[in-house]
Amino acid sequence: MKFPLRHFCFALALSVSSLLAQPVVTTNRPAAAKPIESFAEFKSRLAAAATHPRFAAAMLGVKIESLDTGKVIFEQNASKLLKPASNGKMYTAALALDRLGPDYKIRTSFYAAAKPNAAGVLASDLIVFGRGDPSFSHRFNDGNYQKAMEQLADAVVKAGIKSVQGDLVGDESFFRGTRFGVGWSVDDLQYYYGAEVSALTLQENTVDLIFKGGEKVGDPIKVSTKPETSYVTFANRARTVEKGGRRRVEVYRPIDSNVVYLHGTVPVGESDADAVAVYNAPLWFVTTLREALAKRGVSVSGRLKTVNSLDREAIPLDLSTLTEVAFIESRPMTELVKLMMKPSQNLYAQLLLLQVGEQTREAGNEKTNSDDLGLAELKKFCAEAGIEAGAVLMEEGSGLSRGCLLKPAASVQLLKYMRQHRFAAAFHDSLPIAGVDGTLRSRFKGTSAENNLRAKTGTIRYVNSLSGYVTTAAKETLVFSIMLNAYNGSDGRTQIDGIATMLADLAVRSE
């Protein structure tokens, strides 16, 4: 299934790494241009592009400033509140680095009533207590879908546990609130970019799907998953058609089910791919963990259970009465931020916002949702960054919410602030590089912006945005934010790229 534009958040961290992560061929990319030798010509061309009649019914906000001189080179609607899409992730990345630091790691703990006995028997429940580590994923393990869970199982084995006589409990109570970001649309939730948010997260809470045509026309298509799992099941109504036939598989998973319905066709000898978010992420986590433990010879006699923050209101968890029998730590924050920003991973962004929120929780606000705490801290951070009050109205951490609003001027100020920040290098390195990686890997090819411009993309329906840094042909560093809203043309991204390329083509220093 090719994701419809109304769903697409341009998070090119597509879960199907073997097929969907291939570079996209862009037929409308901006062509290589000659350097712009006159600043007057540059401003004239820039103004013409920004005020083109194609944008008459839309809203285009632009601000461009020289980092070298501090002068504003161009602005249009820079103080308008616009939908940023994934440009909102810049704020989450900056906040996480500032508040938590580049070396911060997230701990996942295993708790029990006591240590196992000499025979390796744990006579109580084994609680896996998550704190929002997103790195239990093949993305952090060289494409290996099993390694993350094997590491967790190894930690249990190293603790001397050979059998668990109680239940295996997945505790996601570290975060308070819903499993989705505020404002996420219900029709996003079966897709990888709308996956559940949980303190226990595995494989982006997504299963990758590979479809292959059967042996002969009329056969059901063949379906395999990465990782291999029985957690999702399939109602396979998709069929094999003749070579050269239509290759399209429609995927539908009801929001409260792990039954995936397949319709469509795949030709003989051909394949297709997709991804589907799982329902009940913490149960998916402990189900997979029990399977990994079984492979290591560790048995679990009891049931699989999950517990959230509402459950813990009735039955509190007093960690001081338990023994931490094992733990595992995440990759450092620099890696988490980079793998959130470059592929534009919504789940990671929301997890980092919640993480910041929990680190600011104080006595008296025990029932405040984690995202509210994170957004309150973001408001404080924006003030510290010199961003005017009311210029950043984020509802969640990723920009997937259609209710998020930002001013282009605010994004320019954020980028200026982070350029001088004590963790500037980590922030800068997290931005996609034009023509090289992340969501910009197939854009700006053959232009002066290639391997030069670093910027965060953003795309949802009728919205395209691009904000970042670029070096001109005159070796001047510019910071920019371009936000296009309410534009129903298919060339929105191309028009934005054309404006950004002009900046790279400028062969004289700004006046």
CORZIZI-V694894 format. One line per field, one symbol per residue. ss: DSSP state (H for helix, E for strand, C for the rest). phi: phi as a letter, one per 40 degrees, with the letter a starting at -180 (. if undefined). psi: psi as a letter, one per 20 degrees, with the letter a starting at -180 (. if undefined). A space follows every 10 residues. Layout:
# CORZIZI-V694894
ss->???
phi->???
psi->???
This chain:
# CORZIZI-V694894
ss->CCCCCCCCCC CCCCCCCCCC CCCCCCCCCC CCCCCECCHH HHHHHHHHHH CCHHHCCCEE EEEEEECCCC CEEEEECCCC EECCHHHHHH HHHHHHHHHH CCCCCCEEEE EECCCCCCCC EECCCEEEEC CCCCCCCHHH CCCCCCHHHH HHHHHHHHCC CCEECCCEEE ECCCCCCCCC CCCCCHHHCC CHHHCCCCCC CCHHHEEEEE EECCCCCCCE CEEEEECCCC CCEEEECCEE ECCCCCCEEE EEECCCCCEE EEEEEEECCC EEEEEEECCC HHHHHHHHHH HHHHHCCCEE CCCEEEECHH HHHHCCCCHH HCEEEEEEEC CCHHHHHHHH HCCCCHHHHH HHHHHHHHHC CCCCCCCCCH HHHHHHHHHH HHHHCCCCCC CEECCCCCCC CCCCEEEHHH HHHHHHHHHC CCCHHHHHHH CEECCCCHHH CCCCCCCCCC CCCEEEEEEE CCEEEEEEEE ECCCCCEEEE EEEEECCCCC CHHHHHHHHH HHHHHECCCC C
phi->.cccdcccbf ccccccccbc ccdccbcbcc ccbcdccbcc cdcccccccc bddccdcbbb bbabbcccbg cccaaafcbc cbccfcdccd cccccccccb gcccbbcbbb bacacccccg cccbcbbcbc bgccccaccc bfgccccccc cccccccccg cbabccccbc bbcdbbhccb cdgccdcccc cdcbcdbacb bbfffbbcbb bbcccadgcc ccbbbbccab cbbbbcbcbc bcdgccbabc bbbdcbabcb cbbhabcdgb aaaaabcccg dccdcccccc ccccccgccb ccccbbbbcc ccccbcbccc cbbccaaabc ccddcccccc cccgccddcc ccccccdccb cbdhbcbccc cccccccccc cccccgcccg cbbcbacbgc ccccbacdcc cccccccccb ccbdcccccc cdbdgbafcb cbbgcgbccc fbcbaccaab dgbbaaaiba bcccgbcbba abbbbfbbcc bdcccccccc cdcccccbcc b
psi->pppqhihpjl njlphnhhgi jqppoohkqp qprqqoiphg gghghghggh jqhhjhiaoo ppppqphgij qphqqpkijq pqpicihhhh gggggggghh qhjpqpppqp qrhrrqahjj pojaqopooq kkoijmqhhj lkjoihgghh hghhhgghij phqoibqopo okihpqarjq qpipqhjiii qhikqqpqio ppljkqpqpp pqqahrpiqq qpprqprpqj hqrpnojqqp rqpiapnppp ppoqikqkpp ppqaqpqpjr rrqaqpqqpm ghhgghghgh ghghhjjoqo harpqqpahh hihhnqonhi irpoirrqqr qqhghgggig ggimoggggh hhghggghij prpikhjpqh hhgghhhggg ghghijpqpi iomqhaihjh piippqphhg hggghgghhj qhkgggggii pqppjgrbij hjqjpjriip kfppqprppa pjppqppbqq prijkppqqq poooqkojqi kggggghggh hhghiojqqq .
